[in-house]
């Protein structure tokens, strides 16, 4: 028999012997797999390398996420994109390549997806074919099934570092200058409301984690996310909340708007909303304008000024208000926008730090404090450049109130 046939036979033998009424440990399952391999090796020759490979792959298939588990455990892999059973792409060390591995069938891929989704109490099926979830290690998962997905089940996994990225790491990587980082440290400590904008994969969540290390440890912080990804450190009084989808058992949906409203009854000093993408912008702005200074959030946009326009649109999705009133709320609630981007060499940089000056003549006034200026490329194609200072901070009232110059 060929290797694939041997592996299938061993798998069937293992599954037939497993007692599904008993919760077996990983060690017990692995021992059962080794026993089945040993018994089959008495009938036909199996090399030692194949025995080890069969044991590992069968164990991953039964107890883990099949061959995806090895990719998830690889720290150099940042994103896994499964476009159906036989088209798997991986982002590793900043480069994108196609994996040689594939799933045997759509059914096998769907089994892996259901295993992921069930582990975080989510549901995905034909009636509700789109869902966000997360893995045990905090990796973000997005699933799209038929009839929405036409070329098979779609699975996207974004993996985050085991240890949260700190500002010193971003400085070492050249993502931000030391001068700009010192300014942001003061702004966070003084309670400025900061919004982080950028495109997909620009590092918004990573940067938000890094900024959070400057929050004074004596403050009470509440985080609100679609799926929990933030890893805040050094904050003892921390409350973490996550949205919930409606399910077949009758549990109603819990949205970000619901969680923001609930958080206001928990005496927060600061609110951190993982990402604002819809009508919850109304509630977030109300929080920023009712004494919750030092709040942080992120959103998708092409520039700092575009983020303001997107916020206007998102507020209108949740409430019909005159545009002047919306802009006034944004101008009084937001203090600073940090815009991130991913350059053509795949590096992530802070491209702009802008201050919201206020509302005047029907428009929101802004000024750029720092802007990234490209200075060329080196021999390896890496972009050289730095954040250039363009203006001084205008609103310094919160700095002086916090005792910071």
N, C-alpha and C positions, 0 to 999 in steps of 0.2 A: 504493500500500500504506500501511496505517496504521503508526504508530510501533512498536507491539508486534510486528507482522509483520516489519517491517524488522529489528528487533533480533534476532528469532529466526532470520531468514535469515542475518544476519551471524554470529551465534553458530555456526550449523551449518557455515558456510563456514570459520570459524576452526578449529573442531574437526576438520574433514576435512583441513585442511592441516597440522595439528600432527603432528610426528613424535614419537610416544609413546616411541620407543626412545632419544630424546635428552633430556637434562636441560636444558631451555631456561631461560634467565634471565628475570626479570620484564620486562626491557627488550625482549628478543626477542619475547616474547609480546605485549607492548603494540604493538610495531612491526607485528607480523602483524595485529593487530586493526585498526590504522589503515589498513593496506594494503587489507584487505577492505572497510572502510567507503569508502575512496576509489574502489575499483573499482565498488561498488554505486551510488555517487553519480553515476557516469557514465550509469547506466541510468535513475535517477529522482532527483528533487530531494530532498536532505537538508540541512536548515538547519545552520549552524555550531553552534548550541546543541545540536541533536540529535546531531551528530557527536561532540561532546565528551561528552555524556551517555551515548551508546551505548558509546563507548570505555571510559569509567570503569566503567559497570555490567557490561559483558561481562568486563572484566579482573577485577573483584571476584568475579564469578561463577565464573571459571575458576581464578584463582590464590588467591583469598582466601575469605571466608565470605559471599559474596553481599552483600546490602544490610546484613547484620548487621555487616559490617566497619566501616562508617561509624559505627554506634552504638557499637561497641567502642572506636573511636578517639576518640570524643567524651568529653572528660574530665568533662563535667557529668552523664553517664549513669553511674549506679551499679549498676543491675540491669536485665537483659533477660529477659523471661519469654515463651517461645514455647509457646503452648498449641495445638499443631497448626499446620498450614500457613497458616491465615488468621486467627489470633488472636494478635497479638504485642503485649505490654504492656511499657512502658518506665518505669523510675523515673529521673527527671531533676530535679536540684536539689531533691530531697526530695519531689517530687510524682509521682503515678502517672498515666499516660495511655496510651491505645491508639494504636498506630502505624498509619498508613495503608498501610504496606507489607505485603506478604504473599508467601508462596512459591507458585510455580506449582502444586506438587503435593506430596504426602507424600514422593514419591521424591526430589524436589529437596532437601527439608528433611533427609531421611535421608542424602543425599550429604554435606551440610554437616556433619552430626553425625559421620559416619564419618571425615571429614577431620580434625575436631577430636580425636576419640578416638585415631586412628592416630598423630597427631603426638606423643602422650605415651605411646605403647606400651600402650594399653589396648584392650579388646575389648568391644563391645556388640552383641548380636543377640537373636533370639527366645529362645535358650537362656539367655542372661544379659542380661536387658533393662534392668538398672539399673547405672549406672557413674558414678563421679566422675572428673573429669579437670581439666586446666587449659590455658589458652592461653599463648602465648609471653610475653605481658605479665604473667603471674601471675594472671589472672582465674580465678576458680573456676567450674567447669562441672559441672552435674548433668544426667544424661540418663535418661529413662525411655521405653522403646519398647513396642510391642505385644508380647505380648497384655496386658501390665499397663496400659498407657496406652490408653484407649478412644477418645479424640478426636484421635488422631494422635500423632506423636512429640512428646515434651515436652522442652524444652531450657531450662535456667535458667542464666544467666551473671551472676555477681556480680563487678563490676569494682572493683579497688582502685586508689588513687592511684599514679601512676608513682613519686613520691617518698614514702617511708614517712612516715606521720603521726608527728610528734614531740610531746613533751609540751607544748612551747611553743605548738603549734597548738591542742591541746586546751584549754589555758588561755585562748587568745585567743577560742575558740569558746564558752567558758563551760561546758565539759563537766566541769571539775573546778576546785576552788578552789586558790589558790596554797599555802595552808597544808597542805592534804591532799596536794598533789603533793610538797611538801618532805618530808613524812613518808614517803610511798611511796619517794622517792629514797633515804632513809636505810635503809628496810627492805630494798630490793633490794640495796644495797651491802653491808649487814650479813649477807645470806644468809638472810633469812626466806623460808619457802616460801609462795608467794602463789598463790591460785586465783582466777580471774576468772570470774564467773557472769553470766548474762543470757539474755534471749530471743533469738530469731532477728532478726538485723539490728540488734542493740543496740550493736555495735562492739567485740566481745570481741577479735577478732584485731587490730584497729587499736590497741586499748589495750595488748594484749600487746606489740606492736611498740614502742609508745611507752615502756613500762616497761623494755624490753630495753636502751635506751640508757644506763641507769644501771648495767649490769653492768660491773664492772672489766675493762678490756681485756686484762689478763694471764691471765684465766681461760679454761679450755677448756669450750666450750659445745656441746652436741649437741641438735639439734632433730629431733623426730619428728612426722610429719604424715601424714594420709591422702592429701592432695594438697598439695604444697608451696605455701604462701601467705605465710609469714612472710618479712619482709625485714629481717633484723637488720643493723645497721650498727655499725662501730667495734669489732668482735670479730674479731681476726685468726685466732685458733685456734677456728674454727667448723666443725662437721661437720653436714651436713644430710642427713636420711634420709627416705624416702617409702615408703609401703606399695605392694604390687604385688598385682594380682588374678591368679588362676590363668588360664591361657590354653589354647588348643587345642593348642599345641605341647608341652604337658606341663610347663610351668613352674608350680611350686606357688605357692600364695598366701603372701605375706609380710604378716603382720598387725602392728598396732601392738605387740602383746604380744611378737612375735618381735624387733622392733626395740628395744624397751626392754631386753629381756634381752641382746641383742647390745651395746647401748650401754654396759652395765656393764663390759664387757671393754675399753673404749676409754679408760679413765681420765678420765671426765668430772668437771668441777667442778660443773657445773649441767646439768640436763636440762630441756628445754622441750618439752612434749607439746602439740601444736597444739590438740587437743580430745579430752577423755575422754568416751566415750559408751557404753562397754560393759565387758566383763570385763577390759580392760586396766587398769581402776582398781586391781585387785589388785597388779599389778606396779608401777604408779606409786607406790602407798602404800608398798610395800616399799622403793623407791628413796628416798622421803622419810624413811624410818625407818632408813636405813643410811648416813647421812653425806653425802648429796648435797644439802646446804643451798643455798638460793637458787633452787630449782627453781620453774618457772612452768607453769601449765596453764590451760585454759578448759573450761567445760561449760555446758550449757543448764539453767536453773532460773529460778523466779519470784522468788526472794529468796535472801539469803545462807543463811538457815536451811534453806530447801528444798534448797539445794545439798548440804548435809550428808546429808539423807535420800536424795537421788538417788545420792550416792556409796555409801551403804550398799547400796542396791538393785543398783548396778553391781558392787560387790564380790561380792554373793551370786550374780550371774550367772556369775562366774568361779570361785567356790570356796565350798563350804559351810563356814561358820564360825559360831560363836555370835555373836549380835548384839553382846554386850558386848565381844568380842574385836575385832570390826570397828570399833566406836565408839572403842575404845581406840587402835587403829591410826590412825584418822582424826585423833583429838584430838592424838596425839603427832607426827603427820606434818605436818599443816597448821598454819600460823601465822596467816594473814590471808586473808579472803575479800573481794574487791572486786566488788560487784554493780552491773551497768550496766542501764540501761533506756532505752526510747525513749518519749518523752512524746507527748501528743496533738498537739503542734505539730511532730512529727516530729524534734525535736532529741534527740540522744543525750547522756545525762548519767550521771555516777556517782551512784547513788542511795544507796549504803551502803558503808561500809568497816567490817568487823567483825573482831574478834580472837577466835581460838579459845583459850579459857582453859585447858581441860583436860577430863578425864573424871572425873565424880563422880556417885555414886549411880546408875550405869547410864545416864547421859545425858552428852552433850557440852555443856559450858558455853561460852557465847559472850557477848561484850559488843560493843555498837555504838560505834565510835570516832567516826564521822561519819555523818550522815544528811541526805539532801536534803529541804529544807523548801520547799514551794511558797509563793510570796508574791503570787500573782495573775498577771494577763495585761496586756500592753500593748495599744495600739490595733490592732496588726497580728496579734494573737492569739498572740504569743510569750509563753511561760511565763517568769515571773520567779521566781527562787528561788536558794538557795545551800546549800552543805553546812555544817551546823551541828555543831560539836563536842559530843559527849555524854560522852566519857570519855577518860582518859589511857591510853596503852599500858601494859599490865600486865607482860608478859614483855619485859624490857629486857636480858636477859642477852646476846643476840647483838649488840645495839647496843654494849654496853660491851666485848665481846670484839673487836669490829671497830674500837674506838677512836672510836666515835660517841656523842655524848651524847644 
